[in-house]
Each structure stands twice: as structure tokens, then as C-alpha cells.
Amino acid sequence: MPHLTLPAEGGCRCGRVRLKISAPPLLTMACHCTGCQSMSASAYSLSAAIPSDGFEVTEGEPVIGGLHGASRHFFCPHCMSWMFTRPEGLDWFVNLRPTMLDDPGWFTPFVETWTSEKLPWATTPAVHSYAALPAMEEYEALTAEFAKDFVTGGSAG
């Protein structure tokens, strides 16, 4: 399985917005909620939680799309690719859509969320599965387990 090489660069479909990550993900996820299904036009959305200080937009100006609510979803203003999300009150990380990276082959979701809303046929190789979101107190153990697997090349990447 390919591994993430840092720094890693990527961009939207048309290439007008480019980004770079210089830190490994804290966690990788697939979200089955109906909102993500609608925004991604797919069965689920994929995310890699990148520490905020390891993420930067290097070219272009993404715009907010989706619901325009407390969690800000950023899109390319030209091709409208959903690139990343900055969740409300969680400023220490950015949820990057990993397929925006030039080489997303390293990505595997470690956690899947909102399985209560998933399409009946949708499956992922996620190690942990939640009907909604994990409780806040579970994230410390999840990120520690993910980091161990990610570094050793286990199921997390």
C-alpha cells in the first residue's frame, strides 16, 4: 500500500485552487450522513483530519459552500470541487477531502460515521464504525490508535 509522503500537494479539479499539507493526518474518516451524500454526490464523503498548522492553501481563493453554517465547507469557486471543511469550534484541524491531493493512494478510512444514514450497499474498510459520531472522549484513543497504525503501515494507511 502506498504511503503518504510529506509535504503533499493537491488541488481542485480545474487546478485553480492548490493546497499543501506538511503534517500527517490525525484521523481518516468516511461520513455516511445524508448531508455528505448530497454534497459529494456519492454514498459518503472522505476526510483526513490535518492539523491546522500543517495545512495551507497555496494558490487561489476557495469559497464557502454547502449549508453556509457554522461548519464551513470550502469549494473551488470555478469548478466547485468540495476541497475541505473547517468544523465549528475545532480550529486545531482541517477536514481535507483526501482525493484533492495529487496522490491520494495512501488514504484508507479508519473511522466511518453516521452509519445510521448510510445507503444499504455502502461499505468501507474502516476499523471503527459509529451510528452517529464518536463521543468526544473517544477521539483521544482513536487518534492514538490511528497514529500507531499509520506509522507502522497498518490498516490506517
N, C-alpha and C positions, 0 to 999 in steps of 0.2 A: 504494500500500500504506500502511495506517495506521502511524503511528509511536508509540512508547512516550512518553507524557507523564508526567514525574515531578513530584511524588510520585504514585504509583499505589496505589490501594486495592483490596481484594478480600476475599473470604471464602468460606466453605464453602457448600454448597448450601442449608442451612437458615438461614444468616446468624448463627449463634450465636458463631462464631469469625471475627474480622475481622483483617486484616493490612494492612500498608503497606510499600511499597518506596520508597526515596528515592535509589537508585543504579541505574545501568544494569546489565544482566547482563554477566557476564564471558564467558559462552558459553551457547548454547542447544542443546538436545540432544533426541534421541529414543532411547530404550533399548528394544531388542527382546528382552531376556533373558526367560526364562520366568518369573522371579520378578515382573518388572514386568507381564508379560502377566496373571499371576494377580491381582496387587494392583490393577491398573487395569481388569480385565475387558475388555481391549482387546488390539489387536495389539502395542502398545508404549505406554510412558509418555513424557510430555513433561516436560522440565525447563528451567528458566532458572537458571543459577548466579548468585545475587545475593550481592554482598559482605555479610558478616555485619553490618557496621556500617550497611548500608543496608536492613536488614530488621527489622521488628518486628511482633509480634502485638499488636494494639491493643485487642482485646476477646475475652473467653473464654479457655479453657484447653485447648489441644489435648492429646491423649493419644498415647502411643506405641502403634503397632500393627504389623502385618506380622510379621516374624520376632522382634521384640524383641531383636535382636542388637546388634552394635557400631555399625552404621549405624542411626540412629534415624529411623523413619518416623512423622510426626505426622499425626494424624487429628482431625476434629471428634468429640467424644465423643457427640454426639447423632445426626447424620446419617451419620457415619463417612466423610465425604469425605477422601481422601488429599490433604493440603494441601502438605506439604513434607518434605524429608529433610535431616538433618544427618549427612553421611558421617563415618565414623570417621577421626580424625586429620587432618581437613581443616576446621578450625574457622573458616577465613577466609571461607567462603561457605556459603550455604544453597541447596539444590536446591528451588526453588519449582515447584510444578505451575502453569504459567502460566495455565491455564484457571480458576484460583482468582481471578485478577484480574477486576475488573468489566469491563474492556475488554481481552481477550486478542488482539484482531485484529492486533496488531503482530507476534505471535510466528510465527517460522518456525524449524524446527530447522536448525542449522548443521552439527552433527555427529550421526551415528547410530552407536550402539554395539551390540555383541552381535548383529550381523547373522548370525552362525553359528547363532543360535537363532530367527531371525525366521520368521514364517509365510510361506509361499512367495508369497503375493499382496500382502504388505505392502510398500508403497513410501513414501518420504518425499522431499521436495525437498532433503535435506541435501547440503551441498557436500562433506563428508568422511564416509567410511564405514569402519567398523572391525569386523572379525570378533569382537573382544572389546572391550577398552578401549584407547585410545591409550597409548603408553608415557609415563611421567611427563615425560620430556624433550621430548615433543611439545606439551605443553599451552601452553608459553610462545608458540610460533609460532601455535598455533591461536587463542589468546585475542587475540593481536595482529592476526591476520587478521580475526577476528570483529569486533573493535573498529573496525577501519578500515571494514569493510563496514557495520556497524551505524550508525556516524556518517554515512556517505555515502549511506545508504539502499539499499545493495546487497542481495545475496541474504540477508544475515543479518537483515534487519529494516528 
